[in-house]
Amino acid sequence: MLVCYNLDAPKKPTNLTINSDLLSQAKNLNINISSVLETALADKVRQKMQTDWLEENTQSIIFYNNHVDTFGVFSDDLRTF
């Protein structure tokens, strides 16, 4: 799994708003809300970083792929397979 944040950073108390019944159900089921939120938030951050990277680099990837299609790669004449 790609780590997109400092795992050793200290924990920080945070206030947030959540559906009261959902919170009650989670507590009754002994669900660690902080752990669930941290995991879900890390996944969302990772997805957003990947999306942003692809948006920023799409034109370069297209250019490079077109270049390879047109000229090949430098090792074309050196490969034995």
Biopython code that builds the backbone (N, CA, C, O; Angstrom):
import numpy as np
from Bio.PDB.StructureBuilder import StructureBuilder

atoms = [
    (1, "MET", "N", (0.839, -1.178, 0.000)),
    (1, "MET", "CA", (0.000, 0.000, 0.000)),
    (1, "MET", "C", (0.886, 1.245, 0.000)),
    (1, "MET", "O", (1.843, 1.335, 0.770)),
    (2, "LEU", "N", (0.571, 2.169, -0.840)),
    (2, "LEU", "CA", (1.283, 3.429, -0.920)),
    (2, "LEU", "C", (0.956, 4.282, 0.295)),
    (2, "LEU", "O", (-0.215, 4.531, 0.582)),
    (3, "VAL", "N", (1.987, 4.735, 1.015)),
    (3, "VAL", "CA", (1.777, 5.592, 2.176)),
    (3, "VAL", "C", (1.917, 7.035, 1.722)),
    (3, "VAL", "O", (2.951, 7.430, 1.185)),
    (4, "CYS", "N", (0.876, 7.812, 1.940)),
    (4, "CYS", "CA", (0.847, 9.183, 1.439)),
    (4, "CYS", "C", (0.944, 10.212, 2.565)),
    (4, "CYS", "O", (0.703, 11.400, 2.349)),
    (5, "TYR", "N", (1.296, 9.755, 3.755)),
    (5, "TYR", "CA", (1.429, 10.666, 4.887)),
    (5, "TYR", "C", (2.413, 10.073, 5.873)),
    (5, "TYR", "O", (2.763, 8.897, 5.772)),
    (6, "ASN", "N", (2.858, 10.865, 6.815)),
    (6, "ASN", "CA", (3.841, 10.450, 7.807)),
    (6, "ASN", "C", (3.166, 9.592, 8.869)),
    (6, "ASN", "O", (2.383, 10.102, 9.670)),
    (7, "LEU", "N", (3.457, 8.307, 8.884)),
    (7, "LEU", "CA", (2.850, 7.390, 9.844)),
    (7, "LEU", "C", (3.294, 7.676, 11.275)),
    (7, "LEU", "O", (2.610, 7.293, 12.225)),
    (8, "ASP", "N", (4.426, 8.343, 11.435)),
    (8, "ASP", "CA", (4.952, 8.633, 12.765)),
    (8, "ASP", "C", (4.507, 9.986, 13.314)),
    (8, "ASP", "O", (4.879, 10.354, 14.428)),
    (9, "ALA", "N", (3.719, 10.724, 12.546)),
    (9, "ALA", "CA", (3.237, 12.031, 13.012)),
    (9, "ALA", "C", (2.357, 11.826, 14.245)),
    (9, "ALA", "O", (1.646, 10.827, 14.347)),
    (10, "PRO", "N", (2.408, 12.765, 15.168)),
    (10, "PRO", "CA", (1.577, 12.611, 16.372)),
    (10, "PRO", "C", (0.091, 12.722, 16.050)),
    (10, "PRO", "O", (-0.312, 13.360, 15.077)),
    (11, "LYS", "N", (-0.703, 12.087, 16.890)),
    (11, "LYS", "CA", (-2.162, 12.173, 16.750)),
    (11, "LYS", "C", (-2.601, 13.553, 17.234)),
    (11, "LYS", "O", (-1.992, 14.131, 18.134)),
    (12, "LYS", "N", (-3.661, 14.066, 16.627)),
    (12, "LYS", "CA", (-4.163, 15.388, 16.995)),
    (12, "LYS", "C", (-5.661, 15.278, 17.254)),
    (12, "LYS", "O", (-6.409, 14.838, 16.381)),
    (13, "PRO", "N", (-6.105, 15.675, 18.444)),
    (13, "PRO", "CA", (-7.553, 15.660, 18.709)),
    (13, "PRO", "C", (-8.269, 16.586, 17.739)),
    (13, "PRO", "O", (-7.804, 17.693, 17.467)),
    (14, "THR", "N", (-9.399, 16.129, 17.218)),
    (14, "THR", "CA", (-10.144, 16.887, 16.222)),
    (14, "THR", "C", (-11.632, 16.757, 16.490)),
    (14, "THR", "O", (-12.113, 15.692, 16.876)),
    (15, "ASN", "N", (-12.351, 17.837, 16.285)),
    (15, "ASN", "CA", (-13.806, 17.800, 16.380)),
    (15, "ASN", "C", (-14.383, 17.629, 14.992)),
    (15, "ASN", "O", (-13.886, 18.211, 14.028)),
    (16, "LEU", "N", (-15.440, 16.826, 14.890)),
    (16, "LEU", "CA", (-16.123, 16.685, 13.618)),
    (16, "LEU", "C", (-17.594, 16.437, 13.877)),
    (16, "LEU", "O", (-18.004, 16.101, 14.988)),
    (17, "THR", "N", (-18.369, 16.608, 12.839)),
    (17, "THR", "CA", (-19.814, 16.420, 12.933)),
    (17, "THR", "C", (-20.165, 15.100, 12.256)),
    (17, "THR", "O", (-19.728, 14.819, 11.140)),
    (18, "ILE", "N", (-20.970, 14.294, 12.960)),
    (18, "ILE", "CA", (-21.350, 12.987, 12.439)),
    (18, "ILE", "C", (-22.781, 12.686, 12.877)),
    (18, "ILE", "O", (-23.239, 13.168, 13.913)),
    (19, "ASN", "N", (-23.462, 11.903, 12.096)),
    (19, "ASN", "CA", (-24.819, 11.493, 12.429)),
    (19, "ASN", "C", (-24.820, 10.843, 13.809)),
    (19, "ASN", "O", (-24.051, 9.914, 14.057)),
    (20, "SER", "N", (-25.677, 11.325, 14.706)),
    (20, "SER", "CA", (-25.665, 10.861, 16.094)),
    (20, "SER", "C", (-26.032, 9.384, 16.214)),
    (20, "SER", "O", (-25.476, 8.675, 17.052)),
    (21, "ASP", "N", (-26.958, 8.918, 15.390)),
    (21, "ASP", "CA", (-27.333, 7.507, 15.462)),
    (21, "ASP", "C", (-26.196, 6.625, 14.963)),
    (21, "ASP", "O", (-25.929, 5.567, 15.534)),
    (22, "LEU", "N", (-25.535, 7.055, 13.910)),
    (22, "LEU", "CA", (-24.397, 6.297, 13.392)),
    (22, "LEU", "C", (-23.303, 6.209, 14.447)),
    (22, "LEU", "O", (-22.710, 5.149, 14.647)),
    (23, "LEU", "N", (-23.039, 7.316, 15.115)),
    (23, "LEU", "CA", (-22.029, 7.339, 16.174)),
    (23, "LEU", "C", (-22.417, 6.387, 17.304)),
    (23, "LEU", "O", (-21.580, 5.639, 17.808)),
    (24, "SER", "N", (-23.676, 6.419, 17.694)),
    (24, "SER", "CA", (-24.165, 5.546, 18.758)),
    (24, "SER", "C", (-24.032, 4.076, 18.375)),
    (24, "SER", "O", (-23.589, 3.255, 19.178)),
    (25, "GLN", "N", (-24.417, 3.752, 17.145)),
    (25, "GLN", "CA", (-24.307, 2.370, 16.668)),
    (25, "GLN", "C", (-22.846, 1.911, 16.672)),
    (25, "GLN", "O", (-22.544, 0.794, 17.092)),
    (26, "ALA", "N", (-21.962, 2.760, 16.213)),
    (26, "ALA", "CA", (-20.539, 2.416, 16.169)),
    (26, "ALA", "C", (-20.000, 2.176, 17.579)),
    (26, "ALA", "O", (-19.266, 1.215, 17.809)),
    (27, "LYS", "N", (-20.361, 3.042, 18.519)),
    (27, "LYS", "CA", (-19.903, 2.869, 19.900)),
    (27, "LYS", "C", (-20.467, 1.589, 20.499)),
    (27, "LYS", "O", (-19.752, 0.864, 21.191)),
    (28, "ASN", "N", (-21.739, 1.300, 20.241)),
    (28, "ASN", "CA", (-22.356, 0.079, 20.766)),
    (28, "ASN", "C", (-21.684, -1.175, 20.206)),
    (28, "ASN", "O", (-21.661, -2.216, 20.862)),
    (29, "LEU", "N", (-21.147, -1.076, 19.016)),
    (29, "LEU", "CA", (-20.473, -2.207, 18.372)),
    (29, "LEU", "C", (-18.965, -2.227, 18.647)),
    (29, "LEU", "O", (-18.225, -3.030, 18.079)),
    (30, "ASN", "N", (-18.529, -1.323, 19.531)),
    (30, "ASN", "CA", (-17.104, -1.218, 19.898)),
    (30, "ASN", "C", (-16.202, -0.988, 18.691)),
    (30, "ASN", "O", (-15.103, -1.537, 18.607)),
    (31, "ILE", "N", (-16.678, -0.177, 17.766)),
    (31, "ILE", "CA", (-15.884, 0.178, 16.587)),
    (31, "ILE", "C", (-14.978, 1.350, 16.952)),
    (31, "ILE", "O", (-15.436, 2.357, 17.493)),
    (32, "ASN", "N", (-13.699, 1.208, 16.653)),
    (32, "ASN", "CA", (-12.746, 2.280, 16.909)),
    (32, "ASN", "C", (-12.926, 3.339, 15.821)),
    (32, "ASN", "O", (-12.423, 3.201, 14.706)),
    (33, "ILE", "N", (-13.647, 4.385, 16.171)),
    (33, "ILE", "CA", (-14.015, 5.424, 15.197)),
    (33, "ILE", "C", (-12.780, 6.124, 14.649)),
    (33, "ILE", "O", (-12.706, 6.402, 13.453)),
    (34, "SER", "N", (-11.821, 6.408, 15.500)),
    (34, "SER", "CA", (-10.603, 7.088, 15.045)),
    (34, "SER", "C", (-9.858, 6.247, 14.017)),
    (34, "SER", "O", (-9.380, 6.763, 13.008)),
    (35, "SER", "N", (-9.765, 4.960, 14.280)),
    (35, "SER", "CA", (-9.066, 4.066, 13.361)),
    (35, "SER", "C", (-9.789, 3.960, 12.026)),
    (35, "SER", "O", (-9.162, 3.990, 10.967)),
    (36, "VAL", "N", (-11.120, 3.836, 12.083)),
    (36, "VAL", "CA", (-11.909, 3.736, 10.853)),
    (36, "VAL", "C", (-11.775, 5.019, 10.034)),
    (36, "VAL", "O", (-11.582, 4.972, 8.819)),
    (37, "LEU", "N", (-11.877, 6.163, 10.707)),
    (37, "LEU", "CA", (-11.760, 7.438, 10.000)),
    (37, "LEU", "C", (-10.377, 7.600, 9.396)),
    (37, "LEU", "O", (-10.243, 8.022, 8.248)),
    (38, "GLU", "N", (-9.346, 7.265, 10.167)),
    (38, "GLU", "CA", (-7.980, 7.423, 9.664)),
    (38, "GLU", "C", (-7.748, 6.550, 8.432)),
    (38, "GLU", "O", (-7.134, 7.000, 7.464)),
    (39, "THR", "N", (-8.226, 5.323, 8.456)),
    (39, "THR", "CA", (-8.072, 4.426, 7.312)),
    (39, "THR", "C", (-8.832, 4.958, 6.095)),
    (39, "THR", "O", (-8.294, 5.006, 4.988)),
    (40, "ALA", "N", (-10.086, 5.357, 6.312)),
    (40, "ALA", "CA", (-10.904, 5.867, 5.202)),
    (40, "ALA", "C", (-10.325, 7.169, 4.649)),
    (40, "ALA", "O", (-10.300, 7.377, 3.436)),
    (41, "LEU", "N", (-9.862, 8.037, 5.539)),
    (41, "LEU", "CA", (-9.295, 9.309, 5.097)),
    (41, "LEU", "C", (-7.994, 9.094, 4.332)),
    (41, "LEU", "O", (-7.743, 9.774, 3.337)),
    (42, "ALA", "N", (-7.169, 8.162, 4.782)),
    (42, "ALA", "CA", (-5.923, 7.851, 4.063)),
    (42, "ALA", "C", (-6.233, 7.332, 2.662)),
    (42, "ALA", "O", (-5.564, 7.702, 1.697)),
    (43, "ASP", "N", (-7.252, 6.473, 2.551)),
    (43, "ASP", "CA", (-7.647, 5.974, 1.230)),
    (43, "ASP", "C", (-8.114, 7.103, 0.327)),
    (43, "ASP", "O", (-7.756, 7.153, -0.850)),
    (44, "LYS", "N", (-8.911, 8.005, 0.875)),
    (44, "LYS", "CA", (-9.435, 9.133, 0.089)),
    (44, "LYS", "C", (-8.301, 10.064, -0.341)),
    (44, "LYS", "O", (-8.276, 10.532, -1.480)),
    (45, "VAL", "N", (-7.366, 10.331, 0.572)),
    (45, "VAL", "CA", (-6.214, 11.189, 0.243)),
    (45, "VAL", "C", (-5.386, 10.536, -0.856)),
    (45, "VAL", "O", (-4.971, 11.206, -1.801)),
    (46, "ARG", "N", (-5.141, 9.222, -0.737)),
    (46, "ARG", "CA", (-4.365, 8.500, -1.740)),
    (46, "ARG", "C", (-5.048, 8.563, -3.108)),
    (46, "ARG", "O", (-4.393, 8.806, -4.122)),
    (47, "GLN", "N", (-6.362, 8.343, -3.135)),
    (47, "GLN", "CA", (-7.107, 8.399, -4.396)),
    (47, "GLN", "C", (-7.021, 9.792, -5.019)),
    (47, "GLN", "O", (-6.821, 9.929, -6.226)),
    (48, "LYS", "N", (-7.172, 10.820, -4.188)),
    (48, "LYS", "CA", (-7.126, 12.201, -4.689)),
    (48, "LYS", "C", (-5.733, 12.537, -5.210)),
    (48, "LYS", "O", (-5.598, 13.194, -6.242)),
    (49, "MET", "N", (-4.701, 12.091, -4.504)),
    (49, "MET", "CA", (-3.331, 12.340, -4.958)),
    (49, "MET", "C", (-3.080, 11.652, -6.294)),
    (49, "MET", "O", (-2.450, 12.226, -7.182)),
    (50, "GLN", "N", (-3.573, 10.420, -6.439)),
    (50, "GLN", "CA", (-3.404, 9.700, -7.697)),
    (50, "GLN", "C", (-4.144, 10.387, -8.835)),
    (50, "GLN", "O", (-3.613, 10.525, -9.937)),
    (51, "THR", "N", (-5.363, 10.813, -8.567)),
    (51, "THR", "CA", (-6.158, 11.516, -9.580)),
    (51, "THR", "C", (-5.476, 12.812, -9.990)),
    (51, "THR", "O", (-5.354, 13.114, -11.177)),
    (52, "ASP", "N", (-5.033, 13.574, -8.997)),
    (52, "ASP", "CA", (-4.352, 14.846, -9.285)),
    (52, "ASP", "C", (-3.077, 14.616, -10.091)),
    (52, "ASP", "O", (-2.794, 15.352, -11.037)),
    (53, "TRP", "N", (-2.299, 13.581, -9.710)),
    (53, "TRP", "CA", (-1.059, 13.299, -10.429)),
    (53, "TRP", "C", (-1.359, 12.960, -11.885)),
    (53, "TRP", "O", (-0.690, 13.449, -12.795)),
    (54, "LEU", "N", (-2.369, 12.120, -12.099)),
    (54, "LEU", "CA", (-2.703, 11.725, -13.469)),
    (54, "LEU", "C", (-3.170, 12.929, -14.285)),
    (54, "LEU", "O", (-2.797, 13.068, -15.450)),
    (55, "GLU", "N", (-3.979, 13.794, -13.684)),
    (55, "GLU", "CA", (-4.431, 14.996, -14.390)),
    (55, "GLU", "C", (-3.252, 15.893, -14.759)),
    (55, "GLU", "O", (-3.205, 16.450, -15.855)),
    (56, "GLU", "N", (-2.294, 16.029, -13.828)),
    (56, "GLU", "CA", (-1.134, 16.884, -14.071)),
    (56, "GLU", "C", (-0.187, 16.301, -15.119)),
    (56, "GLU", "O", (0.522, 17.045, -15.795)),
    (57, "ASN", "N", (-0.171, 14.986, -15.255)),
    (57, "ASN", "CA", (0.817, 14.336, -16.114)),
    (57, "ASN", "C", (0.251, 13.706, -17.373)),
    (57, "ASN", "O", (1.009, 13.137, -18.159)),
    (58, "THR", "N", (-1.041, 13.786, -17.589)),
    (58, "THR", "CA", (-1.668, 13.140, -18.740)),
    (58, "THR", "C", (-1.049, 13.597, -20.051)),
    (58, "THR", "O", (-0.737, 12.766, -20.904)),
    (59, "GLN", "N", (-0.868, 14.889, -20.230)),
    (59, "GLN", "CA", (-0.310, 15.397, -21.488)),
    (59, "GLN", "C", (1.104, 14.886, -21.714)),
    (59, "GLN", "O", (1.466, 14.541, -22.839)),
    (60, "SER", "N", (1.899, 14.835, -20.664)),
    (60, "SER", "CA", (3.267, 14.321, -20.806)),
    (60, "SER", "C", (3.267, 12.849, -21.149)),
    (60, "SER", "O", (4.075, 12.401, -21.962)),
    (61, "ILE", "N", (2.369, 12.089, -20.537)),
    (61, "ILE", "CA", (2.270, 10.657, -20.835)),
    (61, "ILE", "C", (1.859, 10.444, -22.285)),
    (61, "ILE", "O", (2.421, 9.591, -22.973)),
    (62, "ILE", "N", (0.892, 11.205, -22.748)),
    (62, "ILE", "CA", (0.457, 11.115, -24.144)),
    (62, "ILE", "C", (1.609, 11.467, -25.081)),
    (62, "ILE", "O", (1.850, 10.768, -26.066)),
    (63, "PHE", "N", (2.320, 12.553, -24.772)),
    (63, "PHE", "CA", (3.456, 12.959, -25.599)),
    (63, "PHE", "C", (4.503, 11.856, -25.654)),
    (63, "PHE", "O", (4.995, 11.519, -26.731)),
    (64, "TYR", "N", (4.846, 11.294, -24.501)),
    (64, "TYR", "CA", (5.863, 10.244, -24.454)),
    (64, "TYR", "C", (5.405, 9.008, -25.233)),
    (64, "TYR", "O", (6.177, 8.442, -26.007)),
    (65, "ASN", "N", (4.176, 8.598, -25.036)),
    (65, "ASN", "CA", (3.666, 7.435, -25.764)),
    (65, "ASN", "C", (3.683, 7.660, -27.270)),
    (65, "ASN", "O", (4.028, 6.752, -28.026)),
    (66, "ASN", "N", (3.317, 8.852, -27.713)),
    (66, "ASN", "CA", (3.386, 9.182, -29.142)),
    (66, "ASN", "C", (4.823, 9.156, -29.641)),
    (66, "ASN", "O", (5.096, 8.682, -30.744)),
    (67, "HIS", "N", (5.739, 9.664, -28.829)),
    (67, "HIS", "CA", (7.159, 9.663, -29.186)),
    (67, "HIS", "C", (7.664, 8.227, -29.355)),
    (67, "HIS", "O", (8.363, 7.922, -30.322)),
    (68, "VAL", "N", (7.312, 7.354, -28.419)),
    (68, "VAL", "CA", (7.738, 5.954, -28.501)),
    (68, "VAL", "C", (7.100, 5.284, -29.708)),
    (68, "VAL", "O", (7.754, 4.503, -30.400)),
    (69, "ASP", "N", (5.832, 5.580, -29.968)),
    (69, "ASP", "CA", (5.173, 4.999, -31.148)),
    (69, "ASP", "C", (5.870, 5.430, -32.433)),
    (69, "ASP", "O", (5.991, 4.647, -33.375)),
    (70, "THR", "N", (6.326, 6.676, -32.463)),
    (70, "THR", "CA", (6.952, 7.211, -33.666)),
    (70, "THR", "C", (8.408, 6.772, -33.805)),
    (70, "THR", "O", (8.829, 6.342, -34.880)),
    (71, "PHE", "N", (9.175, 6.878, -32.721)),
    (71, "PHE", "CA", (10.618, 6.663, -32.793)),
    (71, "PHE", "C", (11.103, 5.400, -32.091)),
    (71, "PHE", "O", (12.272, 5.038, -32.226)),
    (72, "GLY", "N", (10.252, 4.737, -31.362)),
    (72, "GLY", "CA", (10.674, 3.576, -30.583)),
    (72, "GLY", "C", (11.421, 4.023, -29.333)),
    (72, "GLY", "O", (11.463, 5.208, -29.001)),
    (73, "VAL", "N", (12.006, 3.048, -28.651)),
    (73, "VAL", "CA", (12.809, 3.371, -27.471)),
    (73, "VAL", "C", (14.274, 3.194, -27.813)),
    (73, "VAL", "O", (14.614, 2.499, -28.771)),
    (74, "PHE", "N", (15.143, 3.821, -27.031)),
    (74, "PHE", "CA", (16.558, 3.840, -27.362)),
    (74, "PHE", "C", (17.168, 2.445, -27.427)),
    (74, "PHE", "O", (18.167, 2.242, -28.117)),
    (75, "SER", "N", (16.588, 1.490, -26.727)),
    (75, "SER", "CA", (17.186, 0.155, -26.679)),
    (75, "SER", "C", (16.625, -0.807, -27.724)),
    (75, "SER", "O", (16.934, -1.998, -27.679)),
    (76, "ASP", "N", (15.822, -0.331, -28.649)),
    (76, "ASP", "CA", (15.224, -1.214, -29.654)),
    (76, "ASP", "C", (16.270, -2.052, -30.400)),
    (76, "ASP", "O", (16.051, -3.236, -30.658)),
    (77, "ASP", "N", (17.379, -1.448, -30.738)),
    (77, "ASP", "CA", (18.408, -2.161, -31.499)),
    (77, "ASP", "C", (19.310, -3.010, -30.612)),
    (77, "ASP", "O", (20.106, -3.799, -31.121)),
    (78, "LEU", "N", (19.200, -2.861, -29.307)),
    (78, "LEU", "CA", (20.084, -3.575, -28.388)),
    (78, "LEU", "C", (19.438, -4.819, -27.784)),
    (78, "LEU", "O", (20.136, -5.713, -27.306)),
    (79, "ARG", "N", (18.142, -4.875, -27.804)),
    (79, "ARG", "CA", (17.438, -5.999, -27.175)),
    (79, "ARG", "C", (17.575, -7.255, -28.013)),
    (79, "ARG", "O", (17.631, -7.206, -29.242)),
    (80, "THR", "N", (17.627, -8.390, -27.310)),
    (80, "THR", "CA", (17.718, -9.676, -27.998)),
    (80, "THR", "C", (16.418, -10.462, -27.906)),
    (80, "THR", "O", (16.367, -11.619, -28.323)),
    (81, "PHE", "N", (15.383, -9.862, -27.376)),
    (81, "PHE", "CA", (14.088, -10.542, -27.265)),
    (81, "PHE", "C", (13.034, -9.823, -28.044)),
    (81, "PHE", "O", (11.881, -10.252, -28.066)),
]
sb = StructureBuilder()
sb.init_structure("model")
sb.init_model(0)
sb.init_chain("A")
sb.init_seg("    ")
for serial, (resi, resn, name, xyz) in enumerate(atoms, 1):
    if name == "N":
        sb.init_residue(resn, " ", resi, " ")
    sb.init_atom(name, np.array(xyz, "f"), 0.0, 1.0, " ", f" {name:<3s}", serial, name[0])
structure = sb.get_structure()
